[in-house]
Amino acid sequence: MKKNLPLFIIAITLSFLNISCEENFSPKEDFKERNILYCIIAVDQYLYYPLYPIVMLTKTYDNPTYTPPKDNKTAPSISGAQIRLKINGIGNGYSFLEDTLDSREFKPYMPEIYYKLADAAGLTLTYGAALSLSITLPDGKILEAKTRIPSSKGFEYSYPFYHGITTLIDQWRWGKSWIISWNAQEGNLYFPKLIMYYTKNSIPPPKNSFIIEIPMRYIKKANGNLPVYPSYSRESSVSYDYSAIDSLMVQISAGDPDKSDYLIDIVKFELLEFDYNLSNYYSSLNGYLDDYSIRLDESTYTNVSGGIGILGTSLISSEYFFFDKKYVESFGYKN
């Protein structure tokens, strides 16, 4: 049975297909046919799990109007390509087999063909591994791209919380926020997220489990406090106000007098990292025209020779924490 392709793959692949226009010059550029390669390999910190990357190949198409198309036309598919993926330049590499999208995976203006890893056992990768992709098209043209998996991430904390997360600490000494730092790699983008898991016991499972993101801070507005969440950046740390954690703990049971019905489980800090190439590509997207369209000119980053597109990797690193028992009980909750 085929595995559903990630929505991120669909969205980014679509982004390469529309032809751009130039403001104050021409509503539409002259059409240039280009071969497009897309392959993003997503890994997490547990690299011993086998991976099954996919490759999508398509071409630019001409849109006769000035607005994004809304019909169900498929993008041009490239069939019969020979694909090899090498790790650290060793051996003959891994080959890919041609396959077609099923109805659940298909989206308008997606190519109907994609390529999946031929080795059923998958591939294993290591931190910092160099990846190179070589594609020979049926017409003899060659597409090549290289990238590297990010290095291992280690986290440091402004306060260790040996007995669980709590704001009941000496904030005059330790500060009014919890700072999480990591060994950032220059040029890479980072997407941090602090998530709380909790359960409401009066609701039958599995609908009694909830996940909520903890904001970095709240900003006072005329209509109330506005939560602020971390965005992507190239910084090596993120800071969470203790007052924001307190506010969220209050909000999860707002209006419910039975506080003991809430079981506070764990907190997860998750850091999504894009490698250098994927970071530059992501940064070059400016939401042009719609969610899927980008400019096909110098401003759109590509690391593909012989065509356009992206070979990139993403890495998820995470750490789990518990809340301090006394802190949880101070809100009337259980843990």
N, C-alpha and C positions, 0 to 999 in steps of 0.2 A: 504493500500500500504506500502510495506516495505521501511524503510529509508536506504539510502546508508550507509555502514559502513565507518568510517573515514579511509583514507589511512594510517594514523599512526597505526591504529589497524592491518591492513593487513601487514604492513612492520615489526612491532615488532613480530607478531605471526609467520611470516615466519622465523624470526631470530632464533627461538628456535629449528628449525627442522633439520638442517644439522649437521652431525657428524664432529667433528674437527680433525685436524691432528697435530702432534707435530713436530715442526721443529728440525732437527738434531737428531731425535729419530725414528720416524715412520711416514710415510706419512698418516696414518689413524689409529685412535684408534679402539679398539675392541668395537663392537656395544653393547650398553646398552639401553634396552627399558625403557623409563621413561614416565610417564604421565605428560602432560604439561597443566598448567592453565594460561590463560591470561585474565586480566580484568583491564582496566584503566578507571576511572570515571573522566571525565573532567567537571569542574564546573567553573563558573565565579563569579564575586563579587556580582551578583544579585542572591542570593541563593534561592529566593522564586520561581524561575522557576522550574517546575518538571523535573526530570532527568529520562532517560530510559537507564540505563547501559546494556551492553551485556557481556556475558562470552563466551570464546572460550576454548574448550577442545580438545586436540589432543595427539598424541604420537610421540616420536622420531621414525625415520625410518632409515633403513640401506641404504646407498648409496654405491654401489659396486665400484664406480670410485673414483678418487682423486680430482675431480673438481665438482662444484655445478651442479646439474641436470638442463637440459634445456627442458625437455619434459613437457607435460601438466598433469602429474600424480597428483592426489589429495593426500593430507596428510591424515593419518588415522583419521577418525572421531570417537568420543566417543559418542554413543547414549545412552539414557536412564538414564542419571545422575540426581540425586536429588540435587538441589542447594538452599541454603538459605543465604541471606545477612542480617546481623543484624547491627543496628545502635546504638552505645553506649550500646550494650548488652541487649537492651530492647525488650521484647516480643518474638514472634516466628520468626520475621524477614520477609523478602520478598522472594517469590519463583520465579523461572524462568521456562519458557516454551521452549521446543526444537523447532528449526526452521531451515530452509535451506537457503543457499545463493542463490540469483538469478544470472542470467548471468552477470548483470552489476557489481555485487559485487565480483564475483568469480575471483580469481587469481591463477596461477599455484602453486601447492603445498600448497594450503590452504585447511583446512578441509571444507567439504561441510556443516557441521552442526555447528550451534552456538545456544546460549541460550539467550533469551530476557526476560525482566522483565514481569512477569505475570500480575501485577497490571497495568491496562490501564491508571490509574490516575498518574502513575509515583511516584517518591519518592522525598521528599524535605530534604535537608541537612543543617547543620549549620557549621560555622567555628569551626575547631578543633574537629569535630565529629569523634569518633572511629568507624571504619568499620571492620567487620569480615565476612569472606566468608567461608562457609563449604559445601563441595561437597562429596556426596556419590556416588561412581561409581557402575556400575552394578555388578562388581565382588566383591563388598564389601569394596574395598579400599577407604580411605578417604583422601581428599586434604583439607588443611586448610590454610588460610592466613589472616593477619591482617595489617591494615594501618590506617592512620589518615589524615583527610583533613587539609591543612595548615590554619594558623590563618589569621585573617583579616589584610589587608595591608593598611598602611597609608604612604603617601608620604610627603617628605620635600624637599624644593628647596633652592638653594644657593641665588637665587634672585626670588622674588614673582611674578613679571610681572603683576601688578594689572590692567594695561591697555593693556595687550597683549604682546606676545613675541616680543622682539626687541634686536638687538645688539647695539643700540644707547644709551648705558648707560655708566656710568663712570667705565670703565674696570680696571683702576688703583686701584679703591676702591673695586670693586666687583669681580675682577678676569676676566680672559679671557675665561672662560668656564662656562657653566651652569651645575651644579651638582644636580642630582636627587637621593635622598636617600630613603630607606624604612627600616622597621623593619624586618630585615632578621632573619630567623629561622635557627639555626645551623644545618648543614648537608644538607640543601635543595639547589637545583640548581635554578638559575634565568636566564631568557632569556629576557632582556629588548629590547625595540624597540620604536623608536620615528618616527612617520609617519606623513607626510604632505598630505593633500587633496587639490587639486586645480582643476579648471575648465577652459577649453579653449572655449570661447563663440562662436567662428566661426565654431566649429564642432557640428553637430546635436547631441542631446542627444539620447541614453545614453552613446555614445562613447566619449563624451566631458569631462568626469570626469576621473581624474588621481590620483593615489596614489603613493607616492615615499617615501622611507625610508631615513631619515636624518642620515648621517654618524657621528661618534664621532669626526673624524678629517680626514685630508688628509695627505698622506705621499708623499713627492717629489720623483719621479722616473725619469729615463732618458727619458721615453716616456710620461711624464705628471704626474699629481697628482693622486695618488691611494686612493680611499675612504676606510676608515676602519670602519667597523660596529661592534657593540658589539656582543660577543659570549656568550655562557653560562658560568656561574661562580657561586661561592658561596659568592661573594661580596655583600655588602649592598648598593651599589651606582653605578651610571654610570655618566660619564662626557662628555658633548658635547661642543666642541670648538665653540665659536661664529663665528670665521672665516669660519668654516665648514658650518654653517647655511647660512652665506652670500654667500659662493660659490655655494651652492645648489640653492639658490634663483636666482642667475644669470644663472645657467645652465638650468633651466626648460624652458627658452625662448631663449636659445642660437641660433643665426642665424635668429630669427624672429624679424623684426623691430617693429611689432605692439604689444608693451608690454601691452597696455590697454585691449588687448583681453583676458588677463589672470585674473581670479578671484581666489584669495587665500582664501580658506575656513577655515579649522581648522587644528589643530595639535593634534595628539593623542599619549599619552605615554601609552604603553602597557607592562605589566610585566607578563610573563608566569612563574609560579613557579611549580616545581615538589616536591612532598612530599619526605620524607627521603628515603623510599624504592625505589620509582621510580628514584630518583636522583642517588642512588647507582647502580641501574640496568643500567641506561643510561651511567653512568661513566664507567661501566665495558665493554661497547661495544667499540671495537677498529677497527671496519671496517674489520674484519677478512674475508679473501677470497673474499667477495663481499659485496654489500650493505645490504644483508639480512642475512648473515651467521655469527654466533658467535661461540665462544668456549663453549662447554658443560663441563666445569670442574670447579675447585674451584674459578677461576678468574671471572666467570660469576655470578653476584649477583642474588639471588633468595630469596624470602620471603615466599615460599610455602613449607609447611611440607607435606610429603607423595608423593612429586613429585618435579617438578621444574616449574619456571615461575614467574609471577609477579601479585600482586594486588597492584595498586597504584592509586594516585589521582593527578590531575593537577589543578591549579587555575590560572585564568586570572584576573588581576586587571588592571584597566585603568583609565586615567584622560584625559579630553579634554581641549584644550586651543585655544584662538584666537591669531592671529598676531596683533601687534600694527598697527593702521591705517597709521600713518606717516611712519613707517618702510616699509610697503607694497608699499606705494606710492613712496618711494624713488627709487624703481626699475621700476616704471612706471606701476605697477599692480593695481588691484582694490581688495577691500574686503568688 
